[in-house]
Amino acid sequence: MTDVQVRHARDLFARPENTVTAIAKLLGVSRDTIYGRALQIGLLPVAVALWVRRVLPEAQEWQEQVAGAAHPNPFRPLFAGRRLAPVNTVLVVVATGALFAAFRGAGKNPVTSRKRR
């Protein structure tokens, strides 16, 4: 999709009467393309938030409050232990792969590829 098409699709999405199928037909692209672009556009605010979080300094009061405290790793409980680590690692990999496949249209998607009567 070109930048002009992306802007046009964004404008069409703002109106609730427009469906993804109708927008895809109007722009001459597949529904998977529309959903893929929507995912990419949705990742932009996340990237900005992470960048702002990293660049901005913490408030002085917060720095004073946690000055001597140890900062625990929030992921340690998920991957600690002989049983939890492999199970949670497999779950993370499977969930990530499933989300990637769903949004990128890997294989035949029965929801988006079925013919309407």
N, CA and C atoms as an extended XYZ file, in Angstrom:
351
Properties=species:S:1:pos:R:3:atomname:S:1:resname:S:1:resid:I:1 pbc="F F F"
N         0.837       -1.183        0.000 N   MET     1
C         0.000        0.000        0.000 CA  MET     1
C         0.882        1.246        0.000 C   MET     1
N         0.448        2.229       -0.736 N   THR     2
C         1.184        3.486       -0.758 CA  THR     2
C         0.797        4.328        0.460 C   THR     2
N         1.556        5.375        0.713 N   ASP     3
C         1.245        6.270        1.833 CA  ASP     3
C        -0.122        6.924        1.658 C   ASP     3
N        -0.462        7.242        0.418 N   VAL     4
C        -1.770        7.863        0.137 CA  VAL     4
C        -2.888        6.879        0.470 C   VAL     4
N        -2.711        5.610        0.108 N   GLN     5
C        -3.714        4.591        0.422 CA  GLN     5
C        -3.849        4.382        1.924 C   GLN     5
N        -2.729        4.409        2.631 N   VAL     6
C        -2.774        4.235        4.087 CA  VAL     6
C        -3.555        5.382        4.724 C   VAL     6
N        -3.285        6.612        4.296 N   ARG     7
C        -4.030        7.766        4.828 CA  ARG     7
C        -5.512        7.668        4.497 C   ARG     7
N        -5.812        7.229        3.268 N   HIS     8
C        -7.209        7.087        2.854 CA  HIS     8
C        -7.908        6.005        3.685 C   HIS     8
N        -7.229        4.886        3.894 N   ALA     9
C        -7.802        3.807        4.710 CA  ALA     9
C        -8.047        4.279        6.133 C   ALA     9
N        -7.111        5.056        6.674 N   ARG    10
C        -7.269        5.583        8.032 CA  ARG    10
C        -8.502        6.485        8.118 C   ARG    10
N        -8.700        7.310        7.100 N   ASP    11
C        -9.885        8.177        7.068 CA  ASP    11
C       -11.172        7.354        6.978 C   ASP    11
N       -11.135        6.294        6.184 N   LEU    12
C       -12.324        5.442        6.042 CA  LEU    12
C       -12.627        4.687        7.334 C   LEU    12
N       -11.590        4.271        8.046 N   PHE    13
C       -11.792        3.566        9.318 CA  PHE    13
C       -12.488        4.440       10.351 C   PHE    13
N       -12.340        5.738       10.234 N   ALA    14
C       -12.931        6.650       11.214 CA  ALA    14
C       -14.455        6.627       11.160 C   ALA    14
N       -15.002        6.215       10.021 N   ARG    15
C       -16.469        6.148        9.892 CA  ARG    15
C       -16.934        4.734       10.203 C   ARG    15
N       -17.805        4.562       11.198 N   PRO    16
C       -18.185        3.210       11.635 CA  PRO    16
C       -18.956        2.403       10.589 C   PRO    16
N       -19.532        3.053        9.598 N   GLU    17
C       -20.315        2.292        8.602 CA  GLU    17
C       -19.414        1.539        7.617 C   GLU    17
N       -18.142        1.857        7.566 N   ASN    18
C       -17.212        1.191        6.655 CA  ASN    18
C       -16.668       -0.084        7.283 C   ASN    18
N       -16.690       -1.167        6.506 N   THR    19
C       -16.121       -2.428        6.972 CA  THR    19
C       -14.727       -2.603        6.391 C   THR    19
N       -13.966       -3.500        6.978 N   VAL    20
C       -12.620       -3.774        6.489 CA  VAL    20
C       -12.694       -4.326        5.069 C   VAL    20
N       -13.663       -5.183        4.798 N   THR    21
C       -13.817       -5.754        3.464 CA  THR    21
C       -14.090       -4.662        2.435 C   THR    21
N       -14.976       -3.731        2.762 N   ALA    22
C       -15.302       -2.646        1.834 CA  ALA    22
C       -14.095       -1.748        1.588 C   ALA    22
N       -13.343       -1.449        2.620 N   ILE    23
C       -12.149       -0.610        2.465 CA  ILE    23
C       -11.115       -1.328        1.609 C   ILE    23
N       -10.918       -2.628        1.841 N   ALA    24
C        -9.947       -3.393        1.058 CA  ALA    24
C       -10.342       -3.427       -0.419 C   ALA    24
N       -11.635       -3.633       -0.710 N   LYS    25
C       -12.084       -3.644       -2.103 CA  LYS    25
C       -11.896       -2.275       -2.745 C   LYS    25
N       -12.201       -1.230       -2.015 N   LEU    26
C       -12.059        0.127       -2.547 CA  LEU    26
C       -10.614        0.439       -2.893 C   LEU    26
N        -9.690       -0.006       -2.057 N   LEU    27
C        -8.271        0.279       -2.280 CA  LEU    27
C        -7.585       -0.757       -3.173 C   LEU    27
N        -8.289       -1.849       -3.479 N   GLY    28
C        -7.712       -2.874       -4.344 CA  GLY    28
C        -6.657       -3.728       -3.670 C   GLY    28
N        -6.799       -3.939       -2.358 N   VAL    29
C        -5.858       -4.775       -1.616 CA  VAL    29
C        -6.648       -5.830       -0.846 C   VAL    29
N        -5.943       -6.792       -0.266 N   SER    30
C        -6.621       -7.833        0.508 CA  SER    30
C        -6.893       -7.353        1.931 C   SER    30
N        -7.800       -8.059        2.593 N   ARG    31
C        -8.085       -7.742        3.999 CA  ARG    31
C        -6.854       -7.961        4.860 C   ARG    31
N        -6.054       -8.976        4.521 N   ASP    32
C        -4.827       -9.244        5.283 CA  ASP    32
C        -3.878       -8.057        5.228 C   ASP    32
N        -3.821       -7.389        4.072 N   THR    33
C        -2.971       -6.215        3.948 CA  THR    33
C        -3.448       -5.110        4.870 C   THR    33
N        -4.764       -4.907        4.914 N   ILE    34
C        -5.337       -3.883        5.792 CA  ILE    34
C        -5.018       -4.203        7.248 C   ILE    34
N        -5.240       -5.462        7.658 N   TYR    35
C        -4.972       -5.838        9.047 CA  TYR    35
C        -3.481       -5.732        9.369 C   TYR    35
N        -2.616       -6.094        8.416 N   GLY    36
C        -1.177       -5.989        8.638 CA  GLY    36
C        -0.747       -4.545        8.842 C   GLY    36
N        -1.289       -3.632        8.039 N   ARG    37
C        -0.976       -2.210        8.198 CA  ARG    37
C        -1.527       -1.678        9.514 C   ARG    37
N        -2.720       -2.137        9.892 N   ALA    38
C        -3.295       -1.687       11.166 CA  ALA    38
C        -2.403       -2.103       12.332 C   ALA    38
N        -1.847       -3.312       12.254 N   LEU    39
C        -0.934       -3.771       13.307 CA  LEU    39
C         0.322       -2.908       13.332 C   LEU    39
N         0.869       -2.612       12.161 N   GLN    40
C         2.079       -1.792       12.100 CA  GLN    40
C         1.817       -0.396       12.636 C   GLN    40
N         0.674        0.180       12.282 N   ILE    41
C         0.332        1.518       12.766 CA  ILE    41
C         0.116        1.490       14.276 C   ILE    41
N        -0.456        0.409       14.784 N   GLY    42
C        -0.692        0.281       16.219 CA  GLY    42
C         0.584        0.138       17.029 C   GLY    42
N         1.648       -0.340       16.409 N   LEU    43
C         2.915       -0.490       17.120 CA  LEU    43
C         3.636        0.839       17.312 C   LEU    43
N         3.307        1.825       16.495 N   LEU    44
C         3.971        3.121       16.587 CA  LEU    44
C         3.786        3.785       17.958 C   LEU    44
N         2.563        3.884       18.503 N   PRO    45
C         2.436        4.486       19.838 CA  PRO    45
C         3.186        3.722       20.921 C   PRO    45
N         3.277        2.407       20.786 N   VAL    46
C         4.018        1.607       21.761 CA  VAL    46
C         5.499        1.981       21.715 C   VAL    46
N         6.042        2.103       20.511 N   ALA    47
C         7.456        2.472       20.367 CA  ALA    47
C         7.722        3.857       20.944 C   ALA    47
N         6.825        4.792       20.691 N   VAL    48
C         6.991        6.150       21.232 CA  VAL    48
C         6.939        6.125       22.758 C   VAL    48
N         5.995        5.376       23.319 N   ALA    49
C         5.872        5.298       24.779 CA  ALA    49
C         7.125        4.693       25.404 C   ALA    49
N         7.670        3.643       24.792 N   LEU    50
C         8.892        3.036       25.324 CA  LEU    50
C        10.070        3.998       25.231 C   LEU    50
N        10.162        4.724       24.134 N   TRP    51
C        11.245        5.697       23.983 CA  TRP    51
C        11.126        6.805       25.026 C   TRP    51
N         9.915        7.351       25.214 N   VAL    52
C         9.704        8.414       26.203 CA  VAL    52
C        10.029        7.899       27.599 C   VAL    52
N         9.610        6.682       27.897 N   ARG    53
C         9.874        6.096       29.221 CA  ARG    53
C        11.366        5.981       29.477 C   ARG    53
N        12.118        5.666       28.438 N   ARG    54
C        13.559        5.492       28.597 CA  ARG    54
C        14.292        6.834       28.686 C   ARG    54
N        13.818        7.840       27.966 N   VAL    55
C        14.512        9.116       27.880 CA  VAL    55
C        14.216       10.034       29.070 C   VAL    55
N        12.965       10.063       29.510 N   LEU    56
C        12.603       10.973       30.601 CA  LEU    56
C        13.146       10.478       31.937 C   LEU    56
N        13.687       11.370       32.728 N   PRO    57
C        14.185       10.955       34.050 CA  PRO    57
C        13.019       10.730       35.025 C   PRO    57
N        13.272        9.898       36.007 N   GLU    58
C        12.265        9.673       37.044 CA  GLU    58
C        12.137       10.929       37.900 C   GLU    58
N        10.989       11.062       38.552 N   ALA    59
C        10.768       12.188       39.453 CA  ALA    59
C        11.738       12.104       40.630 C   ALA    59
N        12.129       13.239       41.118 N   GLN    60
C        13.091       13.297       42.219 CA  GLN    60
C        12.564       12.558       43.452 C   GLN    60
N        11.273       12.712       43.751 N   GLU    61
C        10.687       12.027       44.920 CA  GLU    61
C        10.800       10.515       44.787 C   GLU    61
N        10.575       10.023       43.578 N   TRP    62
C        10.657        8.583       43.354 CA  TRP    62
C        12.101        8.105       43.511 C   TRP    62
N        13.052        8.846       42.987 N   GLN    63
C        14.451        8.467       43.121 CA  GLN    63
C        14.868        8.415       44.576 C   GLN    63
N        14.396        9.360       45.380 N   GLU    64
C        14.717        9.360       46.808 CA  GLU    64
C        14.066        8.186       47.521 C   GLU    64
N        12.845        7.865       47.120 N   GLN    65
C        12.101        6.798       47.786 CA  GLN    65
C        12.734        5.426       47.541 C   GLN    65
N        13.267        5.194       46.360 N   VAL    66
C        13.818        3.877       46.029 CA  VAL    66
C        15.342        3.882       45.973 C   VAL    66
N        15.969        4.871       46.560 N   ALA    67
C        17.419        5.027       46.450 CA  ALA    67
C        18.179        3.788       46.923 C   ALA    67
N        17.829        3.229       48.064 N   GLY    68
C        18.596        2.101       48.596 CA  GLY    68
C        17.971        0.757       48.301 C   GLY    68
N        16.791        0.731       47.738 N   ALA    69
C        16.081       -0.530       47.521 CA  ALA    69
C        16.631       -1.261       46.296 C   ALA    69
N        16.621       -2.572       46.389 N   ALA    70
C        17.025       -3.397       45.247 CA  ALA    70
C        15.852       -3.474       44.274 C   ALA    70
N        16.140       -3.426       43.000 N   HIS    71
C        15.098       -3.503       41.978 CA  HIS    71
C        15.009       -4.932       41.463 C   HIS    71
N        13.958       -5.664       41.868 N   PRO    72
C        13.851       -7.054       41.431 CA  PRO    72
C        13.498       -7.145       39.938 C   PRO    72
N        13.937       -8.204       39.325 N   ASN    73
C        13.614       -8.459       37.928 CA  ASN    73
C        12.165       -8.940       37.853 C   ASN    73
N        11.280       -8.239       37.121 N   PRO    74
C         9.877       -8.637       37.087 CA  PRO    74
C         9.640       -9.958       36.360 C   PRO    74
N        10.582      -10.415       35.542 N   PHE    75
C        10.403      -11.661       34.803 CA  PHE    75
C        10.949      -12.878       35.542 C   PHE    75
N        11.663      -12.648       36.631 N   ARG    76
C        12.261      -13.755       37.378 CA  ARG    76
C        11.242      -14.796       37.832 C   ARG    76
N        10.092      -14.405       38.395 N   PRO    77
C         9.132      -15.438       38.818 CA  PRO    77
C         8.591      -16.276       37.658 C   PRO    77
N         8.552      -15.721       36.468 N   LEU    78
C         8.027      -16.467       35.324 CA  LEU    78
C         8.984      -17.550       34.840 C   LEU    78
N        10.284      -17.285       34.959 N   PHE    79
C        11.257      -18.197       34.393 CA  PHE    79
C        12.161      -18.835       35.432 C   PHE    79
N        11.798      -18.745       36.707 N   ALA    80
C        12.576      -19.377       37.767 CA  ALA    80
C        12.016      -20.773       38.021 C   ALA    80
N        12.866      -21.663       38.352 N   GLY    81
C        12.421      -23.015       38.679 CA  GLY    81
C        12.570      -23.959       37.500 C   GLY    81
N        12.711      -25.238       37.833 N   ARG    82
C        12.941      -26.251       36.804 CA  ARG    82
C        11.709      -26.504       35.953 C   ARG    82
N        10.512      -26.391       36.541 N   ARG    83
C         9.292      -26.672       35.776 CA  ARG    83
C         8.759      -25.438       35.081 C   ARG    83
N         8.828      -24.269       35.713 N   LEU    84
C         8.234      -23.064       35.144 CA  LEU    84
C         8.986      -22.533       33.936 C   LEU    84
N        10.279      -22.564       33.975 N   ALA    85
C        11.069      -21.968       32.899 CA  ALA    85
C        10.774      -22.594       31.530 C   ALA    85
N        10.847      -23.904       31.378 N   PRO    86
C        10.586      -24.471       30.048 CA  PRO    86
C         9.132      -24.297       29.602 C   PRO    86
N         8.199      -24.467       30.527 N   VAL    87
C         6.779      -24.347       30.180 CA  VAL    87
C         6.463      -22.923       29.739 C   VAL    87
N         6.883      -21.937       30.489 N   ASN    88
C         6.597      -20.545       30.140 CA  ASN    88
C         7.340      -20.109       28.882 C   ASN    88
N         8.541      -20.629       28.679 N   THR    89
C         9.271      -20.313       27.453 CA  THR    89
C         8.522      -20.845       26.241 C   THR    89
N         8.044      -22.074       26.312 N   VAL    90
C         7.269      -22.650       25.205 CA  VAL    90
C         5.991      -21.854       24.985 C   VAL    90
N         5.303      -21.477       26.054 N   LEU    91
C         4.076      -20.690       25.911 CA  LEU    91
C         4.334      -19.340       25.243 C   LEU    91
N         5.418      -18.686       25.610 N   VAL    92
C         5.755      -17.391       25.002 CA  VAL    92
C         6.038      -17.569       23.515 C   VAL    92
N         6.805      -18.592       23.160 N   VAL    93
C         7.146      -18.822       21.753 CA  VAL    93
C         5.896      -19.169       20.942 C   VAL    93
N         5.042      -20.029       21.467 N   VAL    94
C         3.824      -20.424       20.756 CA  VAL    94
C         2.877      -19.234       20.600 C   VAL    94
N         2.689      -18.463       21.659 N   ALA    95
C         1.798      -17.300       21.583 CA  ALA    95
C         2.326      -16.260       20.597 C   ALA    95
N         3.626      -16.025       20.611 N   THR    96
C         4.216      -15.074       19.674 CA  THR    96
C         4.049      -15.556       18.243 C   THR    96
N         4.318      -16.816       17.995 N   GLY    97
C         4.144      -17.371       16.651 CA  GLY    97
C         2.701      -17.332       16.184 C   GLY    97
N         1.766      -17.634       17.085 N   ALA    98
C         0.342      -17.605       16.724 CA  ALA    98
C        -0.118      -16.191       16.382 C   ALA    98
N         0.311      -15.216       17.166 N   LEU    99
C        -0.055      -13.832       16.863 CA  LEU    99
C         0.559      -13.383       15.544 C   LEU    99
N         1.808      -13.727       15.315 N   PHE   100
C         2.458      -13.351       14.063 CA  PHE   100
C         1.726      -13.973       12.873 C   PHE   100
N         1.400      -15.262       12.972 N   ALA   101
C         0.710      -15.948       11.882 CA  ALA   101
C        -0.687      -15.370       11.654 C   ALA   101
N        -1.379      -15.036       12.737 N   ALA   102
C        -2.734      -14.495       12.600 CA  ALA   102
C        -2.732      -13.137       11.923 C   ALA   102
N        -1.784      -12.282       12.273 N   PHE   103
C        -1.774      -10.940       11.714 CA  PHE   103
C        -1.092      -10.866       10.357 C   PHE   103
N        -0.252      -11.812       10.019 N   ARG   104
C         0.425      -11.778        8.722 CA  ARG   104
C        -0.247      -12.687        7.708 C   ARG   104
N        -1.262      -13.424        8.111 N   GLY   105
C        -2.005      -14.246        7.162 CA  GLY   105
C        -1.272      -15.492        6.729 C   GLY   105
N        -0.487      -16.087        7.609 N   ALA   106
C         0.243      -17.310        7.263 CA  ALA   106
C        -0.740      -18.465        7.098 C   ALA   106
N        -0.614      -19.179        6.019 N   GLY   107
C        -1.506      -20.304        5.772 CA  GLY   107
C        -2.896      -19.830        5.393 C   GLY   107
N        -3.817      -20.767        5.327 N   LYS   108
C        -5.196      -20.426        5.008 CA  LYS   108
C        -5.924      -20.046        6.279 C   LYS   108
N        -6.425      -18.849        6.316 N   ASN   109
C        -7.197      -18.385        7.466 CA  ASN   109
C        -8.668      -18.645        7.179 C   ASN   109
N        -9.330      -19.553        7.916 N   PRO   110
C       -10.711      -19.885        7.615 CA  PRO   110
C       -11.675      -18.717        7.806 C   PRO   110
N       -11.308      -17.768        8.608 N   VAL   111
C       -12.200      -16.621        8.843 CA  VAL   111
C       -12.144      -15.649        7.675 C   VAL   111
N       -10.951      -15.308        7.205 N   THR   112
C       -10.827      -14.282        6.176 CA  THR   112
C       -10.867      -14.849        4.761 C   THR   112
N       -10.685      -16.155        4.584 N   SER   113
C       -10.622      -16.671        3.225 CA  SER   113
C       -11.902      -17.377        2.790 C   SER   113
N       -12.910      -17.501        3.618 N   ARG   114
C       -14.107      -18.219        3.212 CA  ARG   114
C       -14.940      -17.356        2.263 C   ARG   114
N       -15.603      -18.022        1.363 N   LYS   115
C       -16.428      -17.330        0.372 CA  LYS   115
C       -17.776      -17.003        0.983 C   LYS   115
N       -18.252      -15.812        0.688 N   ARG   116
C       -19.583      -15.411        1.163 CA  ARG   116
C       -20.623      -15.824        0.145 C   ARG   116
N       -21.783      -16.200        0.642 N   ARG   117
C       -22.855      -16.616       -0.260 CA  ARG   117
C       -23.727      -15.471       -0.640 C   ARG   117
